[in-house]
Amino acid sequence: MKNKQGISVHVGGAFYDHKPVSLQIYVEYGGVCGAVSKGAAGFVKAKGIPSYTIGQPGHCTFVWKGIDGEWKIGNNIYGWVWSEGGSGGPWKGAVSTITELPRFWKKNAAASNLCYYLSLLAADPQKAGTLLKEALKRNASNYPAWQALTKRNAKRSEKEKLVLLEQFKEAFSGNPTMWEYFLKKELGLDWKKANGYAVYPGLLAENESWDSVDAYMRNFCALARRDIPDMAGKLSYEVKTKRIFFKNWLKFYQQNKVDRKVRVQTCAVLEKALPPLLTHEKTALQFLGFYGQILDLWKDKQLSARADACLTTWLKEADKAPVRKKVAEIGLKVATHLEDKRALVRYAEALGRTLNRVV
């Protein structure tokens, strides 16, 4: 971790006495993840194997092309969704675009590329659009064709652009980092007007894979930090604490005096986030669980009354039994706090109907 002069390996060049960092210097001085990954990339490059280093939070890793043609991560800790940097691929975008190249080359790649390049030359916009659609029809993994198509659709409505996002997700299934990059960098949404709470749930896969949840949650947290300014330094979704994110958030509220302004803002954030999440069972249950816990912690009449209105609406919109059950359970506590007998009956009946359906 330190050289003979006591200089930390994390300082960089000074650790190596400002010598050119070669494999020989690595052997002499040692190193940590950077030395391992840069050394490994250098070794495999010397054998004619494509490779380059990339970054993960607090970690250096590398990618290399296997004999099966697939790109893999070496010295990996956090996976593609948390990887960034590097410039080893022909397609500029998220790091994980490199993994899509083998799939692209396996099916009509030449014909798809021909249509794409002809679209760039076409003087007639209608013909150019037709050629781009043909490029994607022949090979849906043609990323440059998707980039060109989004530029042509720049003036379309937000709703139409989000339809394009769903088509893109289908073309690059199982790759949430690409969905995130496409949504934020390529799709051309007006982020001054776009409702992030409604848009970002589009990053969740149907099976709510961990990678897709990570992509969604880090964007949700950015919105929450913006809308709860006093919590900006305390709401971070990080690789080492992501599984206990809501637990830590609740713990902070339990152990600290929280201004009413922060309470109102927190509830408002959750009430904006939850409606589009109701179709995503696992994520919705996490958000609902935290929402119910803070309402129970604060026992604020006004916040409970507002929650009652939201929960009543969500009961009508939620079509998944576990989500309806959770909404009804929170509603029962809220109605008890408000001493609202009619609401108690409404939530009890909803809970009973949900349990009967499950049985």
Secondary structure, 3 states (H helix, E strand, C coil): CECCCCCEHHHCHHHHCCCCCCHHHHHHHCCCHHHHHHHHHHHHHHCCCCEEEEEECCEEEEEEECCCCCEEEECCCCCHHHCECCCCCCCCCCHHHHHHHHHHHCCCHHHHHHHHHHHHHCCCHHHHHHHHHHHHHHCCCCHHHHHHHHHHCCCCCHHHHHHHHHHHHHHCCCCHHHHHHHHHHHCCCCCCCCCHHHHHHHHCCCCCCHHHHHHHHHHHHHHHHHHCHHHCCCCCCCCCCHHHHHHHHHHHHHHCCCCHHHHHHHHHHHHHHCHHHCCCHHHHHHHHHHHHHHHHHHCCHHHHHHHHHHHHHHHHHCCCHHHHHHHHHHHHHHHHHHCCHHHHHHHHHHHHHHHHHHC
